[in-house]
Each structure stands twice: as structure tokens, then as C-alpha cells.
Amino acid sequence: MHGYAGNRDDLLARLRRIEGQVRGLQRMVEEDRYCIDVLTQISSATRALQGVATEMLDDHVRHCVRDAIDQGPQTADEKIDEALDVIHRLIKR
């Protein structure tokens, strides 16, 4: 079971809202809306995705990494490296 299983429905609802935001962005571009308005909405969608990513990372550390620690140092190191890799990808600009 994945670490986010406990709040799967909440995550899916948030992702559906973000999907709606992205569709709204597409409409804004199709309607030739003002650049700053489109960029503002892109920023909002980006922050929403970052929020989902942060929550999933929190769940991963609290569930998957904690379980790996219980399995021993080698498994723990693998999960920690995996988590650090994804953190680096998330914060890389």
C-alpha cells in the first residue's frame, strides 16, 4: 500500500481541481486573454501542484521511508536516496 492511500480521495479531488485550472488556462489562451492574467493563473496552478507534491512527499516519508527504516539500513538508505532524488527534482528550477 502506498503512503498516500489514507488521503487518496483528497489528493484526487485536488488533482481534479488542478485539471480544471489547466483547462481554464487553455481557454484563456484560446480567447487571447491578457498575458499577465494567464501567467497569474499558471502561477496558481503551479502552486497547487507543488502543494500536492509536498503532501505526497510527506506521506512517502512518514509511511514508505519509515517502513524501510524498520527493514534495515540498506533498505532505508535506498528509500532515503529515492526521496532525496525526488526532492532535488521538485526544487530544481
C-alpha positions in Angstrom: 0.0 0.0 0.0 1.3 3.5 -0.9 1.8 6.1 1.7 -0.9 8.4 0.3 -3.6 5.7 0.5 -5.1 7.3 3.6 -5.8 10.5 1.8 -6.2 9.3 -1.8 -9.6 10.8 -2.2 -8.4 14.2 -1.1 -5.5 14.1 -3.4 -7.7 13.1 -6.3 -10.1 15.9 -5.6 -7.2 18.4 -5.6 -5.8 17.0 -8.8 -9.2 17.3 -10.4 -9.4 21.0 -9.4 -5.9 21.5 -10.9 -7.1 19.8 -14.1 -9.9 22.3 -14.2 -7.4 25.1 -13.7 -5.4 23.8 -16.7 -8.4 23.6 -18.9 -9.2 27.2 -17.9 -5.7 28.2 -18.9 -6.3 26.6 -22.3 -9.5 28.6 -22.7 -7.7 31.8 -21.7 -5.1 31.3 -24.4 -7.7 30.4 -27.0 -9.6 33.6 -26.1 -6.4 35.6 -26.3 -6.6 36.8 -22.7 -4.1 39.3 -21.3 -0.6 37.8 -20.7 -0.4 38.8 -17.0 -3.8 37.2 -16.3 -2.7 33.9 -17.9 0.6 34.0 -16.1 -1.2 34.6 -12.8 -3.3 31.5 -13.4 -0.2 29.5 -14.4 1.4 30.5 -11.1 -1.7 29.4 -9.2 -1.8 26.0 -10.9 1.9 25.5 -10.3 1.5 26.3 -6.6 -1.4 23.9 -6.4 0.7 21.1 -8.0 3.5 21.9 -5.6 1.1 21.5 -2.7 0.0 18.1 -3.9 3.7 17.1 -4.4 4.6 18.3 -0.9 1.7 16.3 0.7 2.7 13.2 -1.3 6.3 13.6 -0.2 5.2 13.9 3.4 3.1 10.8 3.1 6.0 8.9 1.4 8.5 9.8 4.2 6.0 9.0 7.0 5.0 5.7 5.5 7.4 4.3 3.0 10.7 5.6 4.4 9.6 4.7 7.9 8.8 1.2 6.9 12.1 0.9 5.1 13.9 2.0 8.2 12.3 -0.9 10.1 13.6 -3.3 7.4 17.2 -2.3 7.9 19.9 0.1 6.9 20.3 -0.9 3.3 16.6 -0.6 2.5 16.4 2.6 4.5 19.3 4.1 2.6 17.6 3.2 -0.8 14.4 4.9 0.2 16.2 7.9 1.6 18.2 8.3 -1.6 15.0 7.9 -3.6 13.3 10.6 -1.5 16.3 13.0 -1.8 16.3 12.5 -5.6 12.7 13.5 -5.9 13.2 16.5 -3.5 16.0 17.7 -5.8 13.8 17.3 -8.8 11.0 19.2 -7.1 13.1 22.2 -6.1 15.2 22.4 -9.2 14.3 25.3 -11.4 
